[in-house]
Amino acid sequence: MKRRRRKPARARARRPAAASRHAVAPGRTGGGALRWNADPDDVRRAVARLVLTLADFIRQLLERQAIRRMEARTLRPREVEAVGRALLELEKTLAELARQFDLDPEDLNLDLGPLGRLKRP
């Protein structure tokens, strides 16, 4: 029985980019699929939107946790004050960063499909 020799990696045929499962053929949208815009400014804005949305979501979770702890009386008054100031500062920082990327608060409100919107109006 003869064994086949495998070609070195650099000699193997590479799949053309158009054949990639993520690529979209020119002039076709893949049945309504969104096209990726490679404009650097749009990419930066999209990444900023995603990061700020996640940071705001975490801020909301922290705020809810702080409220639960206040209601359960597991925080000292000094800790309540410190947490409140930190959450306000975080909210201001996120708003300032959103302005720098020309994003308004509604841009950070993701549609989660059947779960609804991330933030309630």
N, C-alpha and C positions, 0 to 999 in steps of 0.2 A: 504494500500500500504506500502510495506516494503522498507525501505531505506538501501542501501548498505553502509557498513562502509568502509572507505578508509584506506588502509594499511599505516602505518607510512613510511616516506620517506626512512628510512634505510632498511625497509623490502621490498620495491618495487624492483622488478627485474631490474637490470641494463643491459643495452645493452652492449654486448661484444665489445671490441675495433674493431674487424674485421668487425662488422656490422655497424660501424660508417660510415656516408656518406663521410668522408674525408680519411678513411683508404684505403689502397691498399692491396689486398690479396697477400700473398707471391708468387713469381713467375709470377705474372701478373702485367702489367703496366697500366691497365685500359684504353687500347686503345691508347697508346702513351703518357699517362700522365707522367710527370716527377716525379721521386721519391725524397723524401726529405732525405737528408743525415744528420744524427744527430751528425756527428763529430763536437765537439765544435769549432775547428779551422775553419772549413768550415762555421759554423753558424756565427761566429764573422766576418769572411771575407764578407759573404753575407750581413749582417746587415751594415757593414762599407760601402760596395758598394752602398747600397740603400741610406744610410744617406748622403754620399758624393755626390751621383748623385743629390739628392734633394737640397743639399746646393749649388752645382754648378749651378743648374737650377735657383735657387733664385738669385745667384750672377749675372747670365746673365740677368735676368729681371731687377735687380737694375742697371746694367750697361746700358741697353737700356733706362731706365727711366732717368738716369743721362744725357745721350746723348741728349734725347729729351728736357730736361730742359736746357741744354747748348745751343742747337740750338734755343730754344725759348727765350733765354737770361733771364731766371728767377732765375739763380744762380749768386751770386757774384763771382768774381775771386778767392777769398779766399775759398769759398765753393766748387768751381770746383776743386781746388787743394786738399782740404780735402777729397772729395768724391773719387777722383782719387787715392790718397794714400791708402784709406781704401779698395777700390776694389782690388788694387794690392796686398795689404797685405792679403786679404781674398783669393785671387787666389793662392798666395804662400803657405798659410796655408793648403788649400785643397790639393794642389799638394804634400806637405810634408806628410800629413795624408794618402794620397793614396799610397805613397811609403812605409809607415810603414806597410800597409796591403798588400803589393806586388800587387798593382793595377796600371795598366797604364791608361792613359787618355781615351783610347778606351773602357776600361771596364766601364767607367762612361757614355758612350753614349748609352742610351736605345733605343731599337727599339720600336716605338710607333705604329706599324702596319700600317694602311692606312695613318697615319699622317707623316710617315717617321721616320728618326732618330732624337733624341733630339738635337744633335749638328750637324751642317753642316760641312763636312770636309774642 
